[in-house]
Amino acid sequence: MKVAVVILNWNGRSFLEKFLPFVIKYSSDIAEIIVADNASSDDSVNFLKNNFPENRLIINESNGGFAKGYNDALKQIEAEYYILLNSDIEVTPGWIEPVIRLMDSDKNIAACQPKLLSYYERNKFEYAGAAGGFIDKYGYPFCRGRMFLSLEEDLGQYDNNCEIFWATGACLFVRAELFHKFGGLDEDFFAHMEEIDFCWRLKNHGYKIMYCHESKIYHIGGGTLPKSSARKTYLNFRNNFTLLYKNLPKNRVFPVFSIRLVLDSIAAFKFLLDGGLRDFLAVTRAHLSFYRRFGRIRQKRKMQVQQTVEQIYKASIVKEYHISGKKKFSELNSSKFL
């Protein structure tokens, strides 16, 4: 088929039982549905074999994280478009067609995401991608509909297709040819922000990343690592530094990292003051890990293209949010997007 929906599963039997029937009901007529199991230790594999034998199952030999799990699985799948779909997502009728129509209309569109809403608060955007992702000049991710932990109500304010900086890995539509051409997801990330890194690489080569409002899905979020997890804190801080060093233009590396060292130190001590010793230590370990792996990251940077790209917010989201009190994407100065 033209489209392959690929769900990466790790110990997510309950999610598969709850949400896979929706994926089959609303996708099987236009897409092949595949579950790639990442060496689960629960009974996910037996559950799939017994209850969904008609769907293809790929079994990865080890759990190499989100990035390696998808890279290994997608090497075995032939399609024009891949849809990387989290297992904790409820899809809706017609969720695939408008995105594929949009991507078919412009060969320069490399990746796209739908509207992500919260499964539990269905009138609100969901943290992982909301209505399309962006970063500020210091590399902090945010979304239309989500600034840090502030989630907006969906009132139709983002009901327009538009170019964005990154599309969420929770539901990532991507051209298969380009996924493989540009090396897939960086496996050193393991999990978190690998989709931002991948989208940035695509943008550095002149491709577009899009948001399609006509497609709507509901996401639980935190199915593998909850937001309160120190492991998540570690991965987010480590991987954010990595994606910045890999992709920033040469003239931006020193000024950005100089500021980020200060901001990350402030964040670490705020964790500590709030009683989050484990998060404080996670930030410290994240930085140490980045420095230990610096040689390998530097080699990756040398193999990539870096250039000034659009959709980067040329101000500090930290300042806008915490000092200026701007809690909504619509409150940002649109002229500050490069």
RODOMI-879754 format. One record per residue (C-alpha): x, y, z; residue in three letters. Coordinates in pm, 1 decimal, decimal comma. Each point is the difference from the previous one (the first is absolute). Example, Ala and Ser with C-alpha at 12.3 -4.5 7.8 and 13.67 -1.06 7.14 Angstrom:
<pts>
u = 1230,0 v = -450,0 w = 780,0 code = ALA .
u = 137,0 v = 344,0 w = -66,0 code = SER .
</pts>
This chain:
<pts>
u = 0,0 v = 0,0 w = 0,0 code = MET .
u = 90,9 v = 365,4 w = -37,1 code = LYS .
u = -17,1 v = 62,4 w = 375,7 code = VAL .
u = 133,6 v = -203,3 w = 291,6 code = ALA .
u = -112,9 v = 71,2 w = 355,8 code = VAL .
u = 275,4 v = -123,4 w = 231,3 code = VAL .
u = -60,3 v = -24,3 w = 374,3 code = ILE .
u = 308,2 v = -51,9 w = 213,8 code = LEU .
u = -90,7 v = -198,2 w = 310,3 code = ASN .
u = 190,3 v = -59,2 w = 320,8 code = TRP .
u = -195,0 v = -167,3 w = 279,5 code = ASN .
u = -312,4 v = 174,8 w = -119,3 code = GLY .
u = -252,1 v = -283,5 w = -15,2 code = ARG .
u = -269,7 v = 209,2 w = 170,5 code = SER .
u = 40,6 v = 278,8 w = -255,4 code = PHE .
u = -11,8 v = -245,3 w = -289,6 code = LEU .
u = -313,7 v = -157,8 w = 137,3 code = GLU .
u = -164,9 v = 339,1 w = 41,1 code = LYS .
u = 113,6 v = 189,7 w = -310,1 code = PHE .
u = 106,8 v = -243,0 w = -273,7 code = LEU .
u = -366,1 v = -77,3 w = -89,1 code = PRO .
u = -51,6 v = 370,3 w = -80,3 code = PHE .
u = 308,9 v = 2,3 w = -221,8 code = VAL .
u = -126,9 v = -305,3 w = -187,5 code = ILE .
u = -353,8 v = 135,3 w = -32,0 code = LYS .
u = 103,0 v = 339,5 w = -133,6 code = TYR .
u = 314,8 v = -90,3 w = -195,3 code = SER .
u = -1,6 v = -352,4 w = -142,6 code = SER .
u = -171,9 v = 96,2 w = -324,9 code = ASP .
u = 279,1 v = 237,8 w = -103,3 code = ILE .
u = 304,6 v = -110,8 w = 199,9 code = ALA .
u = 193,1 v = -304,8 w = 107,9 code = GLU .
u = 2,1 v = -20,2 w = 380,3 code = ILE .
u = 315,8 v = -132,8 w = 162,3 code = ILE .
u = 102,1 v = -39,0 w = 361,8 code = VAL .
u = 373,1 v = -3,2 w = 70,4 code = ALA .
u = 68,6 v = -149,4 w = 341,4 code = ASP .
u = 310,0 v = 129,4 w = 177,3 code = ASN .
u = 89,3 v = -314,5 w = 196,4 code = ALA .
u = -294,5 v = 29,8 w = 238,4 code = SER .
u = 9,4 v = -199,5 w = 322,2 code = SER .
u = -377,9 v = -2,9 w = 42,9 code = ASP .
u = -235,4 v = -214,3 w = -208,6 code = ASP .
u = -36,2 v = 255,3 w = -281,6 code = SER .
u = 125,6 v = -235,6 w = -269,5 code = VAL .
u = -227,6 v = -289,5 w = 96,3 code = ASN .
u = -292,0 v = 238,8 w = 33,1 code = PHE .
u = 58,3 v = 130,4 w = -354,5 code = LEU .
u = 44,1 v = -346,3 w = -148,8 code = LYS .
u = -317,1 v = -127,7 w = 165,5 code = ASN .
u = -224,8 v = 299,6 w = -53,7 code = ASN .
u = 130,4 v = 177,9 w = -312,3 code = PHE .
u = 157,2 v = -271,6 w = -215,5 code = PRO .
u = -95,3 v = 186,9 w = -318,0 code = GLU .
u = 234,2 v = 287,9 w = 85,4 code = ASN .
u = 370,3 v = -20,4 w = -70,4 code = ARG .
u = 224,3 v = -33,2 w = 303,5 code = LEU .
u = 369,6 v = 88,5 w = 0,6 code = ILE .
u = 200,2 v = -112,8 w = 302,4 code = ILE .
u = 314,7 v = 198,5 w = 76,8 code = ASN .
u = 271,5 v = -202,3 w = 173,0 code = GLU .
u = 71,0 v = 263,8 w = 265,2 code = SER .
u = -143,6 v = 319,7 w = 143,7 code = ASN .
u = 225,5 v = 263,8 w = -151,3 code = GLY .
u = -246,9 v = 275,4 w = 76,0 code = GLY .
u = -242,9 v = 192,0 w = -216,1 code = PHE .
u = 257,5 v = 96,4 w = -263,5 code = ALA .
u = 166,2 v = -337,3 w = -58,4 code = LYS .
u = -330,7 v = -181,1 w = 33,4 code = GLY .
u = -150,0 v = 193,2 w = -287,9 code = TYR .
u = 317,8 v = -5,2 w = -208,0 code = ASN .
u = 19,5 v = -379,0 w = 24,2 code = ASP .
u = -368,8 v = -47,5 w = -79,1 code = ALA .
u = -25,1 v = 246,1 w = -288,5 code = LEU .
u = 289,0 v = -167,6 w = -183,2 code = LYS .
u = -237,8 v = -292,9 w = -44,7 code = GLN .
u = -299,4 v = 196,8 w = -128,0 code = ILE .
u = -66,6 v = 119,3 w = -353,7 code = GLU .
u = -236,9 v = 294,3 w = -41,1 code = ALA .
u = -5,1 v = 353,0 w = -137,2 code = GLU .
u = -98,5 v = 145,3 w = 335,6 code = TYR .
u = 69,8 v = -119,7 w = 351,8 code = TYR .
u = -218,6 v = 102,2 w = 293,4 code = ILE .
u = 187,6 v = -41,8 w = 327,4 code = LEU .
u = -281,4 v = -34,8 w = 253,2 code = LEU .
u = 23,5 v = -29,5 w = 377,8 code = ASN .
u = -191,7 v = -287,7 w = 151,7 code = SER .
u = -184,9 v = 230,4 w = 244,0 code = ASP .
u = -191,2 v = 189,9 w = -269,3 code = ILE .
u = -365,6 v = -14,4 w = -96,2 code = GLU .
u = -38,3 v = 77,2 w = -369,6 code = VAL .
u = -321,1 v = 134,1 w = -152,5 code = THR .
u = -187,8 v = -53,0 w = -327,7 code = PRO .
u = 185,1 v = 147,1 w = -297,8 code = GLY .
u = 320,1 v = 72,1 w = 190,5 code = TRP .
u = 233,3 v = -114,8 w = -278,8 code = ILE .
u = -151,0 v = 134,1 w = -323,6 code = GLU .
u = 36,4 v = 378,7 w = 49,8 code = PRO .
u = 364,9 v = -28,8 w = 98,5 code = VAL .
u = 85,1 v = -214,5 w = -302,6 code = ILE .
u = -189,0 v = 240,4 w = -228,8 code = ARG .
u = 201,6 v = 288,4 w = 140,9 code = LEU .
u = 330,9 v = -181,1 w = -44,6 code = MET .
u = -93,8 v = -118,2 w = -349,4 code = ASP .
u = -66,0 v = 362,6 w = -96,0 code = SER .
u = 361,6 v = 104,8 w = 59,5 code = ASP .
u = 298,0 v = -232,8 w = -42,4 code = LYS .
u = 204,7 v = 238,0 w = 214,8 code = ASN .
u = -203,1 v = -96,1 w = 306,8 code = ILE .
u = 212,2 v = -262,7 w = 173,6 code = ALA .
u = -200,0 v = -52,6 w = 318,4 code = ALA .
u = -328,4 v = 99,7 w = 157,3 code = CYS .
u = -201,9 v = -38,5 w = 317,1 code = GLN .
u = -372,0 v = 12,3 w = 85,3 code = PRO .
u = -169,8 v = 192,8 w = 279,8 code = LYS .
u = 87,3 v = -163,8 w = 333,2 code = LEU .
u = -262,2 v = 29,3 w = 272,4 code = LEU .
u = -0,6 v = -135,9 w = 353,1 code = SER .
u = -168,1 v = -335,9 w = 49,4 code = TYR .
u = -115,7 v = 96,3 w = 349,2 code = TYR .
u = -86,8 v = 365,9 w = -62,4 code = GLU .
u = -127,5 v = -30,3 w = -352,7 code = ARG .
u = -54,6 v = 371,5 w = -53,4 code = ASN .
u = 365,3 v = 77,3 w = 75,8 code = LYS .
u = 318,6 v = -42,5 w = -199,3 code = PHE .
u = 243,3 v = -273,6 w = 100,8 code = GLU .
u = 352,4 v = 71,2 w = 117,1 code = TYR .
u = 195,3 v = -214,1 w = -247,2 code = ALA .
u = -82,3 v = 195,6 w = -316,1 code = GLY .
u = -324,4 v = 197,7 w = 30,2 code = ALA .
u = -45,3 v = 192,4 w = -325,8 code = ALA .
u = 358,4 v = -15,4 w = -121,9 code = GLY .
u = 345,4 v = 44,3 w = 149,8 code = GLY .
u = 253,0 v = 284,1 w = 6,2 code = PHE .
u = 320,1 v = 89,9 w = 186,2 code = ILE .
u = 132,1 v = 332,4 w = 124,1 code = ASP .
u = 346,1 v = 142,4 w = -67,9 code = LYS .
u = 143,8 v = -191,8 w = 297,1 code = TYR .
u = -150,7 v = -332,7 w = -105,5 code = GLY .
u = -298,9 v = -24,1 w = 233,9 code = TYR .
u = -288,0 v = -187,7 w = -166,7 code = PRO .
u = -357,3 v = 126,2 w = 16,7 code = PHE .
u = -317,5 v = -43,8 w = -202,4 code = CYS .
u = -299,0 v = 179,8 w = -135,8 code = ARG .
u = -235,8 v = -75,1 w = 286,3 code = GLY .
u = 269,6 v = -87,8 w = 257,0 code = ARG .
u = 255,4 v = 221,7 w = 172,1 code = MET .
u = 205,5 v = -199,0 w = 251,2 code = PHE .
u = -269,7 v = -162,0 w = 219,2 code = LEU .
u = -278,8 v = 242,0 w = -95,4 code = SER .
u = -249,7 v = -170,0 w = -230,5 code = LEU .
u = -256,6 v = 201,6 w = -194,8 code = GLU .
u = -359,6 v = -92,8 w = -63,8 code = GLU .
u = -70,2 v = -83,9 w = -362,4 code = ASP .
u = -235,3 v = 274,7 w = -116,9 code = LEU .
u = 89,0 v = -31,4 w = -367,4 code = GLY .
u = 272,0 v = 264,6 w = 34,0 code = GLN .
u = 250,9 v = -226,2 w = -176,7 code = TYR .
u = -232,2 v = -141,5 w = -264,8 code = ASP .
u = 227,0 v = 81,9 w = -292,1 code = ASN .
u = 261,5 v = -206,8 w = -176,3 code = ASN .
u = 339,5 v = 160,4 w = 45,3 code = CYS .
u = 372,6 v = -58,4 w = -11,1 code = GLU .
u = 154,7 v = -83,8 w = 336,2 code = ILE .
u = 350,0 v = -73,3 w = 127,9 code = PHE .
u = -53,4 v = -354,7 w = 128,6 code = TRP .
u = -274,0 v = -260,5 w = -17,2 code = ALA .
u = -65,8 v = -218,6 w = 301,1 code = THR .
u = 136,8 v = -351,5 w = 16,0 code = GLY .
u = -325,8 v = -104,6 w = 165,1 code = ALA .
u = -157,7 v = 5,0 w = -346,4 code = CYS .
u = 253,5 v = 75,7 w = -270,3 code = LEU .
u = -91,7 v = -25,1 w = -367,4 code = PHE .
u = 321,6 v = -17,1 w = -204,3 code = VAL .
u = 103,5 v = -80,8 w = -355,4 code = ARG .
u = 169,1 v = -339,4 w = 17,0 code = ALA .
u = 259,6 v = 92,2 w = -261,5 code = GLU .
u = 115,1 v = 302,1 w = 201,0 code = LEU .
u = -6,6 v = -188,3 w = 329,3 code = PHE .
u = 259,8 v = -242,0 w = -134,1 code = HIS .
u = 191,8 v = 254,3 w = -208,6 code = LYS .
u = 73,6 v = 214,2 w = 306,2 code = PHE .
u = 85,4 v = -285,0 w = 231,7 code = GLY .
u = -320,0 v = -38,2 w = 195,3 code = GLY .
u = -10,0 v = 85,4 w = 368,6 code = LEU .
u = 325,5 v = 53,9 w = 188,4 code = ASP .
u = 32,9 v = -309,5 w = 219,0 code = GLU .
u = 225,8 v = 177,1 w = 250,0 code = ASP .
u = -309,4 v = 190,7 w = 115,1 code = PHE .
u = -164,4 v = -327,0 w = 113,3 code = PHE .
u = -326,1 v = 187,8 w = 62,1 code = ALA .
u = -124,8 v = 361,8 w = 12,2 code = HIS .
u = 76,9 v = 278,3 w = -248,0 code = MET .
u = 123,9 v = -235,8 w = -271,0 code = GLU .
u = -289,0 v = 119,8 w = -217,3 code = GLU .
u = 108,7 v = 364,5 w = 47,4 code = ILE .
u = 352,6 v = -92,8 w = -103,9 code = ASP .
u = -131,9 v = -186,8 w = -304,5 code = PHE .
u = -230,9 v = 284,0 w = -104,8 code = CYS .
u = 284,3 v = 250,9 w = 42,4 code = TRP .
u = 220,1 v = -209,4 w = -227,8 code = ARG .
u = -276,2 v = -2,1 w = -260,8 code = LEU .
u = -41,7 v = 376,9 w = 28,3 code = LYS .
u = 375,6 v = 49,3 w = -36,4 code = ASN .
u = -40,7 v = -164,5 w = -340,4 code = HIS .
u = -286,7 v = 228,7 w = -101,0 code = GLY .
u = -297,2 v = -226,1 w = 72,8 code = TYR .
u = -324,1 v = 107,2 w = 169,0 code = LYS .
u = -156,8 v = -134,4 w = 317,9 code = ILE .
u = -375,9 v = 54,7 w = 17,1 code = MET .
u = -299,8 v = -7,5 w = 235,1 code = TYR .
u = -335,0 v = -122,6 w = -131,3 code = CYS .
u = -295,2 v = 114,2 w = 209,5 code = HIS .
u = -254,6 v = -219,1 w = -182,8 code = GLU .
u = 144,7 v = -311,9 w = 161,8 code = SER .
u = -73,2 v = -42,1 w = 370,9 code = LYS .
u = 119,9 v = -255,6 w = 254,5 code = ILE .
u = -6,6 v = -39,1 w = 378,7 code = TYR .
u = 318,1 v = -76,6 w = 193,0 code = HIS .
u = 42,7 v = -125,8 w = 356,5 code = ILE .
u = 369,5 v = 91,5 w = 19,2 code = GLY .
u = 266,9 v = -122,4 w = 240,5 code = GLY .
u = -86,2 v = -362,0 w = -69,6 code = GLY .
u = 362,4 v = -111,5 w = 25,9 code = THR .
u = 153,3 v = 278,2 w = 208,9 code = LEU .
u = -227,0 v = 230,3 w = 202,2 code = PRO .
u = 71,1 v = 374,5 w = 2,9 code = LYS .
u = 115,5 v = -25,5 w = 363,1 code = SER .
u = 271,4 v = -254,3 w = -85,8 code = SER .
u = 360,9 v = 99,3 w = 71,2 code = ALA .
u = 95,1 v = -225,3 w = -291,3 code = ARG .
u = -212,2 v = 220,0 w = -227,2 code = LYS .
u = 171,9 v = 311,0 w = 142,7 code = THR .
u = 339,1 v = -154,2 w = -74,3 code = TYR .
u = -89,2 v = -92,8 w = -357,6 code = LEU .
u = -160,9 v = 336,8 w = -75,2 code = ASN .
u = 297,8 v = 206,2 w = 120,5 code = PHE .
u = 262,4 v = -230,1 w = -153,4 code = ARG .
u = -176,2 v = -32,9 w = -334,0 code = ASN .
u = -78,6 v = 370,7 w = -22,1 code = ASN .
u = 369,5 v = 84,2 w = 22,6 code = PHE .
u = 75,1 v = -267,0 w = -259,7 code = THR .
u = -252,7 v = 120,7 w = -255,6 code = LEU .
u = 120,2 v = 359,5 w = 43,4 code = LEU .
u = 363,9 v = -86,7 w = -57,2 code = TYR .
u = -77,7 v = -219,5 w = -299,3 code = LYS .
u = -219,9 v = 250,5 w = -181,3 code = ASN .
u = 78,4 v = 359,9 w = 95,6 code = LEU .
u = 183,1 v = 216,7 w = -255,3 code = PRO .
u = 363,7 v = 55,1 w = 97,3 code = LYS .
u = -48,9 v = 362,9 w = 103,1 code = ASN .
u = -275,6 v = -98,7 w = 246,5 code = ARG .
u = 171,8 v = -283,3 w = 188,6 code = VAL .
u = 204,2 v = 201,6 w = 252,4 code = PHE .
u = -262,1 v = 265,3 w = 86,2 code = PRO .
u = -276,8 v = -258,9 w = 38,6 code = VAL .
u = 203,9 v = -238,0 w = 214,0 code = PHE .
u = 127,9 v = 283,8 w = 220,0 code = SER .
u = -355,0 v = 100,5 w = 86,3 code = ILE .
u = -125,7 v = -357,4 w = 31,3 code = ARG .
u = 265,3 v = -87,1 w = 257,9 code = LEU .
u = -134,4 v = 280,2 w = 217,9 code = VAL .
u = -367,6 v = -85,9 w = -60,1 code = LEU .
u = 53,6 v = -371,5 w = 60,1 code = ASP .
u = 181,4 v = 76,8 w = 325,2 code = SER .
u = -293,0 v = 214,1 w = 112,6 code = ILE .
u = -242,1 v = -278,3 w = -93,5 code = ALA .
u = 205,8 v = -257,1 w = 192,0 code = ALA .
u = 8,4 v = 207,9 w = 318,3 code = PHE .
u = -371,5 v = 74,0 w = -32,2 code = LYS .
u = -59,5 v = -375,1 w = -4,1 code = PHE .
u = 212,3 v = -27,4 w = 314,5 code = LEU .
u = -180,9 v = 283,3 w = 181,6 code = LEU .
u = -333,7 v = -160,0 w = -87,9 code = ASP .
u = 111,1 v = -326,1 w = 157,4 code = GLY .
u = 92,4 v = -168,7 w = -327,2 code = GLY .
u = 342,7 v = -138,0 w = 85,9 code = LEU .
u = -33,1 v = -275,2 w = -260,3 code = ARG .
u = -78,9 v = 256,1 w = -272,3 code = ASP .
u = 292,3 v = 217,6 w = 112,9 code = PHE .
u = 231,2 v = -298,5 w = -33,1 code = LEU .
u = -161,4 v = -90,3 w = -335,1 code = ALA .
u = 92,1 v = 340,3 w = -146,7 code = VAL .
u = 357,2 v = -41,1 w = 127,2 code = THR .
u = 26,2 v = -349,2 w = -148,0 code = ARG .
u = -147,1 v = 124,8 w = -328,9 code = ALA .
u = 276,2 v = 256,1 w = -39,5 code = HIS .
u = 272,0 v = -245,1 w = 95,0 code = LEU .
u = -136,3 v = -250,1 w = -253,2 code = SER .
u = 4,3 v = 264,0 w = -273,3 code = PHE .
u = 365,5 v = 83,0 w = 70,5 code = TYR .
u = 97,1 v = -370,1 w = 10,3 code = ARG .
u = -159,8 v = -55,5 w = -340,0 code = ARG .
u = 118,6 v = 328,3 w = -147,9 code = PHE .
u = 245,4 v = -160,1 w = -243,9 code = GLY .
u = -268,4 v = -218,8 w = -156,0 code = ARG .
u = -250,1 v = 286,7 w = -12,8 code = ILE .
u = 262,1 v = 222,4 w = -162,9 code = ARG .
u = 55,6 v = -260,3 w = -271,8 code = GLN .
u = -372,8 v = -5,8 w = -70,4 code = LYS .
u = -3,2 v = 377,8 w = -23,2 code = ARG .
u = 280,2 v = -11,0 w = -257,5 code = LYS .
u = -205,3 v = -239,1 w = -214,6 code = MET .
u = -308,1 v = 223,8 w = 0,6 code = GLN .
u = -107,4 v = 326,6 w = -157,5 code = VAL .
u = -58,7 v = 293,9 w = 234,8 code = GLN .
u = -167,2 v = 318,6 w = -115,2 code = GLN .
u = -239,1 v = 268,3 w = 118,7 code = THR .
u = -353,1 v = -133,3 w = -37,4 code = VAL .
u = -346,6 v = 142,4 w = 49,9 code = GLU .
u = -250,8 v = -53,5 w = 283,5 code = GLN .
u = 255,8 v = 57,1 w = 278,7 code = ILE .
u = -131,2 v = 253,7 w = 250,4 code = TYR .
u = 268,9 v = 268,8 w = 30,4 code = LYS .
u = -70,2 v = 75,8 w = 365,2 code = ALA .
u = 11,6 v = -189,4 w = 328,4 code = SER .
u = -308,9 v = -204,6 w = 81,7 code = ILE .
u = 128,5 v = -28,3 w = 357,7 code = VAL .
u = -14,1 v = 379,1 w = 31,9 code = LYS .
u = -331,8 v = 31,9 w = -185,0 code = GLU .
u = -163,7 v = -263,5 w = 221,0 code = TYR .
u = 148,9 v = 55,2 w = 344,3 code = HIS .
u = 60,7 v = 376,2 w = -6,3 code = ILE .
u = -241,3 v = 144,9 w = -256,4 code = SER .
u = -276,7 v = -242,5 w = 98,3 code = GLY .
u = -81,8 v = -116,7 w = -351,9 code = LYS .
u = -169,0 v = -337,7 w = 40,3 code = LYS .
u = -147,1 v = -37,2 w = -349,6 code = LYS .
u = 166,0 v = -36,6 w = -338,7 code = PHE .
u = -231,1 v = 267,4 w = -140,2 code = SER .
u = 148,3 v = 252,3 w = 245,1 code = GLU .
u = 345,6 v = -27,7 w = -156,0 code = LEU .
u = 126,7 v = 261,3 w = -244,1 code = ASN .
u = -45,2 v = -159,8 w = -343,6 code = SER .
u = 268,6 v = 226,6 w = -148,1 code = SER .
u = 261,8 v = -174,4 w = 215,3 code = LYS .
u = -21,8 v = -327,4 w = -192,7 code = PHE .
u = 296,9 v = -23,2 w = -235,5 code = LEU .
</pts>
